[in-house]
Amino acid sequence: MLSKLRELAAITAMLMTLLVSGCGTDANRNEIVMWLVGSESQARFIVDLSEKFTEETGFKVICQAISWGNAHSKYLTSIAGGVSPDIGTMGLTWGMEFGDLGAMMDLNKAFPGDVDAIGKKMFPSMLKSTKIGDSIYGLPFDLSEQIIYYRKDMIPTPPGTWGELLALLKELKTQGRGMLIDWGSLEWIGFSPFLWQAGGDYYNEDMTKADLDTPEAEEALKFFAALYKEGVPKTSVPLEQGMRTGDYPLAISGSWKIVSLNAGAPEIKNKWAISKLPAGPSGKRTAFIGGRVMGIFSRSDKKTGAWEFIKFLFRPENQQKIYMNSLETEDSYLPPNMDSWKNLDMDKELKNVLESQARDAQGPPPVLSWDAGTRFVDRAVQMVIFKNADPKEELKKASQAMQRELDAGR
C-alpha cells in the first residue's frame, strides 16, 4: 500500500511540474515545443538548427531533453494531464502505444501525400516497425543497427555465414579468445537476427498470430545457444576492453560503438573493421535495427507547424548535420533518410557496410503487445542457454504466452 502511495505521489509531483512548465498547450502561439529523448547537447543543437526554420516559417522551436530512464513515464503522465508537447521523439514502439491511447496524431491520415513521399526515402525496415495497419504515429528520427566488429590484424576475413562464424569461434576458443554479443546478449535483441536469418519471425505476416513454434525458430535458437558454448561470455564485457586486449577480437554490437571504440581504444585505431552479420540458412544477413521516432501529440494546437518542422528535420542536409553533431555526443545515431547518405561525411568502407546492412535489417514487430511479450522470448533464450532446456519446448511456451498477450490486447 505504501509503495502505491509513493508511486501516486511521484506521478502527481511530475504532473504538477509539467503543468507549471506550460509544455505545449499553453505555450506562445508561435512556439513549437519538442521533447527529445537524449542529451542536453543534442537538444541545444536542434534549437540551433531550427533557427533557419524560424526564418522560413515564423515558428520558434523549444527543444527540451528528457532522459531515457524516465521518458516513458513522463510521456504517460503528460498524456494523462493533457500537457503533452507538440512534438516528441521516443522509442521505436512508443508511437504505436501512445497512438492506441488516442494521444498521437495518425500522420498517414493527416498528411498522406507527405508521409508517402518521406516513406519512399526511408530505409523500409524502419517504417514497417512504426505502422499499425495503415496508421503511422511516428516517423524515424534516427537509427542504429547491429554490425560485426572484428580485429582485422587477428581475423583477416570476417565470417560470411553461420558455418564460418561457428568455425571461427572454435578456432578462437583454442587460443583462449571469444566473441562478444554486446547488444542484446541473452535477450530477444541478440536472438532476433538469427531468427530472421533462419527464415523465422515472431508473428505471422498480418500480425494476428505468434509464430515462434516453428522449425526455423528452433534452428535459430539452437545456433544462438551454440555461440555461448563456443566462447560468447554470459557476463558483460565492455566492447572497448575486449577489442583492445584482443581477448574478444570479434563482436556483434550497435553502430554507435564506432564512436566509442575510437574514443575508448585509440591504441587499436586502424586495427579493426566492421562487416555485415553472417548469412543464415535463408541466405539473409538481416540485422536488428532500432532508433527513435518523432510524432505529433493529438492535443497540439500547432499541428501544421509541427509537421512542417518534422519535414524540415528530415531534409537530407539537416539529417547530415544532425549526424555530424551526434558524433560529438553520446547520441551517435545514423540518419534514416537514404538520400542523406549520398554526401554523408564518413569513411567510405564504414559507410558501405552500414548502408548495406541498413537495407537488410528489421525492427521490432508492429504489435501493441510486443513490449509485454519480449519477456517470454528472453525466458526461452535464457532457459536454453543457462539450463540446457529443449529449444522446441521453450519456444512453444513463449509463442503461447505471446499469443495470450496478443489476444488480451484486442
C-alpha positions as CSV (number, residue, x, y, z in Angstrom):
1,M,0.0,0.0,0.0
2,L,2.8,2.4,0.9
3,S,4.6,1.7,-2.4
4,K,1.4,2.5,-4.3
5,L,1.0,5.8,-2.4
6,R,4.6,6.7,-3.2
7,E,4.1,5.9,-6.9
8,L,0.9,8.1,-6.9
9,A,2.8,10.9,-5.2
10,A,5.6,10.7,-7.7
11,I,3.2,10.9,-10.6
12,T,1.3,13.8,-9.0
13,A,4.6,15.7,-8.5
14,M,5.6,15.1,-12.1
15,L,2.2,16.2,-13.3
16,M,2.4,19.4,-11.3
17,T,5.9,20.1,-12.7
18,L,4.6,19.7,-16.2
19,L,1.6,21.9,-15.5
20,V,3.8,24.7,-14.2
21,S,6.2,24.4,-17.1
22,G,3.5,25.0,-19.6
23,C,4.6,22.3,-22.1
24,G,2.8,22.5,-25.4
25,T,-0.7,23.6,-25.0
26,D,-0.2,26.9,-23.0
27,A,2.9,27.9,-24.9
28,N,3.1,31.0,-27.1
29,R,1.2,30.6,-30.3
30,N,4.4,31.0,-32.3
31,E,6.3,28.4,-30.3
32,I,6.6,24.7,-31.0
33,V,7.6,22.6,-28.0
34,M,9.6,19.4,-28.7
35,W,10.7,16.8,-26.2
36,L,13.8,15.0,-27.2
37,V,14.8,11.7,-25.6
38,G,18.5,12.1,-25.4
39,S,21.2,14.5,-24.3
40,E,21.0,18.2,-23.4
41,S,23.7,18.9,-26.0
42,Q,21.6,17.4,-28.8
43,A,18.6,19.3,-27.7
44,R,20.7,22.5,-27.9
45,F,21.8,21.6,-31.4
46,I,18.2,21.1,-32.5
47,V,17.4,24.6,-31.3
48,D,20.4,26.0,-33.2
49,L,19.4,24.1,-36.3
50,S,15.8,25.4,-36.0
51,E,16.9,29.0,-36.5
52,K,16.6,28.6,-40.2
53,F,13.1,27.0,-39.8
54,T,12.1,30.1,-37.7
55,E,13.3,32.4,-40.5
56,E,11.2,30.3,-43.0
57,T,8.0,29.9,-41.0
58,G,8.0,32.3,-38.0
59,F,7.7,29.4,-35.6
60,K,10.3,29.3,-32.8
61,V,11.2,25.8,-31.6
62,I,11.7,25.0,-27.9
63,C,13.5,21.6,-27.5
64,Q,13.7,20.0,-24.1
65,A,15.9,17.0,-23.4
66,I,14.4,14.1,-21.3
67,S,16.4,11.1,-20.2
68,W,15.7,7.6,-21.4
69,G,15.3,6.4,-17.8
70,N,12.1,8.4,-17.1
71,A,10.9,9.4,-20.6
72,H,8.2,6.8,-21.0
73,S,6.6,7.6,-17.6
74,K,6.9,11.3,-18.3
75,Y,5.1,11.0,-21.6
76,L,2.3,8.9,-20.0
77,T,2.0,11.5,-17.2
78,S,1.8,14.3,-19.7
79,I,-0.8,12.5,-21.7
80,A,-2.9,11.9,-18.6
81,G,-2.6,15.5,-17.6
82,G,-3.3,16.9,-21.0
83,V,0.0,18.8,-21.1
84,S,2.0,17.0,-23.8
85,P,4.4,18.8,-26.0
86,D,3.7,19.4,-29.7
87,I,6.4,17.0,-30.9
88,G,8.0,14.1,-29.1
89,T,10.9,11.8,-30.0
90,M,10.6,8.4,-28.4
91,G,11.4,4.7,-28.5
92,L,10.6,3.0,-31.8
93,T,7.4,1.2,-30.4
94,W,6.1,4.0,-28.2
95,G,4.3,5.9,-31.0
96,M,2.1,2.9,-31.5
97,E,1.4,2.6,-27.8
98,F,0.6,6.3,-27.4
99,G,-1.4,6.3,-30.6
100,D,-3.5,3.5,-29.4
101,L,-4.3,5.7,-26.4
102,G,-5.5,8.4,-28.7
103,A,-2.6,10.7,-27.7
104,M,-0.8,10.8,-31.1
105,M,-1.8,12.0,-34.5
106,D,-2.1,9.5,-37.3
107,L,0.3,11.1,-39.6
108,N,-0.7,9.0,-42.5
109,K,-4.3,10.1,-42.2
110,A,-3.4,13.8,-41.7
111,F,-0.6,14.2,-44.2
112,P,-0.9,11.2,-46.6
113,G,1.0,12.7,-49.5
114,D,3.9,13.9,-47.4
115,V,4.1,10.7,-45.5
116,D,4.2,8.6,-48.7
117,A,6.9,10.8,-50.2
118,I,9.0,10.6,-47.0
119,G,8.4,6.9,-46.7
120,K,10.0,6.3,-50.1
121,K,13.2,7.9,-48.9
122,M,13.5,5.9,-45.7
123,F,15.1,2.5,-45.0
124,P,12.0,0.3,-45.4
125,S,12.5,-1.7,-42.2
126,M,12.3,1.5,-40.0
127,L,8.9,2.5,-41.4
128,K,7.5,-1.0,-41.1
129,S,8.1,-1.0,-37.3
130,T,6.1,2.2,-36.9
131,K,2.9,1.1,-38.7
132,I,-0.3,-0.5,-37.3
133,G,-2.4,-1.3,-40.4
134,D,-2.3,2.0,-42.4
135,S,-1.8,4.2,-39.3
136,I,1.6,5.8,-38.7
137,Y,2.0,7.6,-35.3
138,G,5.7,8.3,-35.6
139,L,8.4,8.7,-38.3
140,P,12.0,7.6,-37.8
141,F,14.2,10.4,-36.3
142,D,17.4,8.3,-36.4
143,L,18.5,4.7,-36.5
144,S,21.0,2.3,-35.0
145,E,21.8,-1.2,-36.3
146,Q,23.7,-4.3,-35.4
147,I,27.0,-5.0,-37.2
148,I,30.1,-7.2,-36.8
149,Y,33.2,-5.6,-35.3
150,Y,36.5,-7.5,-35.8
151,R,40.2,-7.1,-35.2
152,K,41.5,-7.3,-38.8
153,D,45.0,-7.9,-37.6
154,M,43.8,-11.1,-35.9
155,I,40.9,-12.0,-38.2
156,P,41.8,-11.3,-41.8
157,T,38.3,-12.2,-43.2
158,P,35.1,-11.8,-41.2
159,P,32.6,-14.7,-41.2
160,G,30.1,-14.6,-44.0
161,T,27.9,-17.5,-43.0
162,W,26.7,-19.2,-39.8
163,G,29.1,-22.1,-40.6
164,E,32.1,-19.7,-41.0
165,L,31.1,-18.0,-37.7
166,L,31.0,-21.2,-35.7
167,A,34.2,-22.4,-37.2
168,L,35.9,-19.1,-36.3
169,L,34.6,-19.3,-32.8
170,K,36.0,-22.8,-32.4
171,E,39.4,-21.6,-33.6
172,L,39.4,-18.6,-31.3
173,K,38.4,-20.9,-28.4
174,T,41.7,-22.8,-28.8
175,Q,43.5,-19.5,-28.4
176,G,41.6,-18.6,-25.2
177,R,39.7,-16.0,-27.1
178,G,36.0,-15.4,-27.9
179,M,33.2,-13.3,-29.3
180,L,31.0,-10.6,-27.7
181,I,27.3,-10.1,-28.2
182,D,27.4,-6.5,-27.0
183,W,23.8,-5.5,-27.8
184,G,21.1,-7.9,-26.6
185,S,23.2,-10.7,-25.2
186,L,20.9,-13.4,-23.7
187,E,17.9,-11.3,-24.8
188,W,15.5,-11.0,-27.7
189,I,17.5,-8.3,-29.5
190,G,20.6,-10.5,-29.6
191,F,18.5,-13.5,-30.8
192,S,16.4,-11.6,-33.4
193,P,18.9,-11.5,-36.3
194,F,19.4,-15.2,-36.1
195,L,15.7,-15.8,-36.1
196,W,15.3,-13.7,-39.2
197,Q,18.4,-15.2,-40.9
198,A,16.9,-18.7,-40.4
199,G,13.7,-17.6,-42.1
200,G,11.6,-17.3,-39.0
201,D,9.7,-14.4,-37.3
202,Y,7.9,-13.5,-34.1
203,Y,4.4,-13.3,-35.7
204,N,2.7,-14.2,-39.0
205,E,2.5,-11.7,-41.8
206,D,-0.7,-9.9,-40.7
207,M,0.5,-9.9,-37.1
208,T,-2.5,-11.9,-35.8
209,K,-0.7,-15.0,-34.6
210,A,2.5,-15.5,-32.6
211,D,4.8,-17.7,-34.7
212,L,7.8,-18.8,-32.7
213,D,6.7,-22.5,-32.6
214,T,8.4,-23.3,-35.9
215,P,11.4,-25.3,-37.2
216,E,13.1,-22.0,-38.3
217,A,12.9,-20.5,-34.8
218,E,14.1,-23.8,-33.3
219,E,17.1,-23.8,-35.6
220,A,17.9,-20.2,-34.8
221,L,17.8,-20.8,-31.0
222,K,19.9,-23.9,-31.2
223,F,22.5,-21.9,-33.1
224,F,22.3,-18.9,-30.8
225,A,22.9,-21.2,-27.8
226,A,25.8,-22.8,-29.6
227,L,27.6,-19.4,-29.8
228,Y,27.6,-19.3,-26.0
229,K,29.1,-22.8,-25.8
230,E,31.9,-21.8,-28.1
231,G,33.1,-18.6,-26.5
232,V,30.5,-15.9,-26.1
233,P,30.5,-14.9,-22.4
234,K,27.4,-15.0,-20.3
235,T,28.5,-11.9,-18.4
236,S,29.0,-8.4,-19.6
237,V,32.4,-7.4,-21.0
238,P,32.9,-3.9,-22.5
239,L,33.4,-4.0,-26.2
240,E,36.3,-1.5,-26.0
241,Q,38.1,-3.6,-23.5
242,G,37.5,-6.9,-25.3
243,M,38.7,-5.5,-28.6
244,R,41.6,-3.6,-27.2
245,T,43.1,-6.6,-25.3
246,G,42.3,-9.0,-28.2
247,D,40.5,-11.4,-25.8
248,Y,37.4,-10.8,-27.8
249,P,38.5,-9.8,-31.3
250,L,35.0,-10.4,-32.7
251,A,31.7,-8.8,-31.6
252,I,28.2,-8.1,-32.6
253,S,27.2,-4.7,-31.4
254,G,25.4,-1.5,-32.3
255,S,26.6,1.0,-34.9
256,W,27.0,3.7,-32.2
257,K,30.0,1.8,-30.9
258,I,32.1,3.0,-33.8
259,V,32.4,6.3,-32.0
260,S,33.0,4.9,-28.6
261,L,35.6,2.3,-29.9
262,N,37.6,5.1,-31.4
263,A,37.5,7.1,-28.2
264,G,37.8,4.2,-25.8
265,A,40.5,2.2,-27.5
266,P,42.6,4.6,-29.6
267,E,45.6,2.3,-29.4
268,I,43.9,-0.2,-31.9
269,K,42.9,2.5,-34.4
270,N,43.2,1.1,-37.9
271,K,43.4,-2.4,-36.5
272,W,39.6,-3.1,-36.6
273,A,36.9,-3.0,-39.2
274,I,33.2,-3.7,-39.5
275,S,31.1,-6.1,-41.6
276,K,27.6,-7.2,-42.1
277,L,26.2,-10.0,-40.0
278,P,26.8,-13.5,-41.4
279,A,24.1,-15.1,-43.6
280,G,21.9,-17.8,-42.1
281,P,20.1,-20.8,-43.8
282,S,17.7,-18.4,-45.6
283,G,20.7,-16.6,-47.2
284,K,19.7,-13.4,-45.5
285,R,22.1,-11.4,-43.3
286,T,19.4,-9.5,-41.5
287,A,20.3,-7.4,-38.5
288,F,18.2,-5.8,-35.8
289,I,17.6,-2.1,-36.4
290,G,16.4,0.4,-33.7
291,G,16.3,4.1,-33.1
292,R,14.0,6.9,-32.2
293,V,10.8,8.1,-33.8
294,M,9.1,11.5,-33.8
295,G,5.5,12.3,-33.8
296,I,2.9,14.9,-33.1
297,F,0.6,14.8,-30.0
298,S,-3.1,15.0,-30.6
299,R,-3.6,17.9,-28.2
300,S,-1.1,20.2,-30.0
301,D,-2.8,23.3,-31.3
302,K,0.1,23.8,-33.8
303,K,-0.1,20.6,-35.7
304,T,0.6,22.1,-39.1
305,G,3.7,23.9,-37.9
306,A,4.9,20.8,-36.0
307,W,4.5,18.8,-39.2
308,E,6.5,21.4,-41.2
309,F,9.3,21.1,-38.6
310,I,9.4,17.3,-38.8
311,K,9.7,17.7,-42.6
312,F,12.4,20.3,-42.0
313,L,14.4,17.8,-39.8
314,F,14.0,15.2,-42.5
315,R,15.7,17.2,-45.2
316,P,18.9,15.4,-46.3
317,E,21.1,18.4,-45.5
318,N,19.7,18.6,-41.9
319,Q,19.9,14.8,-41.5
320,Q,23.6,15.1,-42.3
321,K,24.1,18.0,-39.8
322,I,22.3,16.0,-37.0
323,Y,24.5,13.0,-37.7
324,M,27.7,15.1,-37.6
325,N,26.6,16.6,-34.4
326,S,25.9,13.2,-32.9
327,L,29.5,12.1,-33.4
328,E,30.4,14.6,-30.7
329,T,27.9,13.3,-28.2
330,E,26.7,10.0,-26.7
331,D,23.8,10.1,-29.2
332,S,25.7,8.7,-32.2
333,Y,22.9,7.5,-34.3
334,L,22.6,7.2,-38.1
335,P,20.2,9.1,-40.5
336,P,17.1,7.2,-41.7
337,N,16.8,9.3,-44.9
338,M,18.5,7.3,-47.6
339,D,19.1,10.5,-49.7
340,S,21.2,11.9,-46.9
341,W,23.8,9.1,-47.2
342,K,24.9,10.3,-50.6
343,N,27.0,13.1,-49.1
344,L,27.5,11.7,-45.6
345,D,30.9,12.7,-44.2
346,M,32.0,9.2,-43.3
347,D,34.8,6.7,-44.1
348,K,33.8,5.0,-47.4
349,E,34.3,1.5,-46.1
350,L,32.3,2.1,-43.0
351,K,29.5,3.8,-45.0
352,N,29.3,1.0,-47.5
353,V,28.8,-1.6,-44.7
354,L,26.4,0.5,-42.7
355,E,24.2,1.4,-45.6
356,S,24.2,-2.2,-47.0
357,Q,23.3,-3.6,-43.5
358,A,20.5,-1.0,-43.0
359,R,18.9,-2.2,-46.2
360,D,18.9,-5.8,-44.8
361,A,17.6,-5.1,-41.3
362,Q,14.4,-5.4,-39.4
363,G,12.9,-3.7,-36.4
364,P,10.6,-4.9,-33.6
365,P,7.3,-6.2,-34.8
366,P,4.5,-3.6,-35.1
367,V,2.3,-5.3,-32.5
368,L,0.9,-3.4,-29.5
369,S,1.5,-6.3,-27.1
370,W,5.1,-6.8,-28.3
371,D,6.8,-4.9,-25.4
372,A,4.9,-7.1,-22.9
373,G,5.8,-10.2,-25.0
374,T,9.5,-9.8,-25.1
375,R,9.9,-11.2,-21.6
376,F,8.7,-14.6,-22.9
377,V,11.3,-14.6,-25.6
378,D,14.0,-13.6,-23.1
379,R,12.9,-16.5,-20.8
380,A,13.1,-19.0,-23.7
381,V,16.6,-17.9,-24.7
382,Q,17.9,-18.0,-21.1
383,M,16.3,-21.3,-20.3
384,V,18.1,-22.9,-23.3
385,I,21.4,-21.2,-22.6
386,F,21.6,-21.5,-18.8
387,K,19.5,-24.6,-18.2
388,N,20.1,-26.6,-21.4
389,A,16.3,-26.7,-21.8
390,D,14.7,-28.1,-25.0
391,P,14.6,-25.2,-27.6
392,K,11.4,-26.5,-29.2
393,E,9.5,-26.7,-25.9
394,E,10.7,-23.3,-24.7
395,L,9.7,-21.7,-28.0
396,K,6.3,-23.3,-27.9
397,K,5.7,-21.9,-24.4
398,A,6.9,-18.5,-25.5
399,S,4.7,-18.5,-28.5
400,Q,1.6,-19.5,-26.4
401,A,2.3,-16.7,-23.9
402,M,2.8,-14.1,-26.7
403,Q,-0.5,-15.2,-28.2
404,R,-2.3,-14.7,-24.9
405,E,-0.8,-11.1,-24.7
406,L,-1.9,-10.5,-28.3
407,D,-5.4,-11.7,-27.7
408,A,-5.8,-9.7,-24.5
409,G,-4.9,-6.5,-26.3
410,R,-7.6,-6.8,-29.0
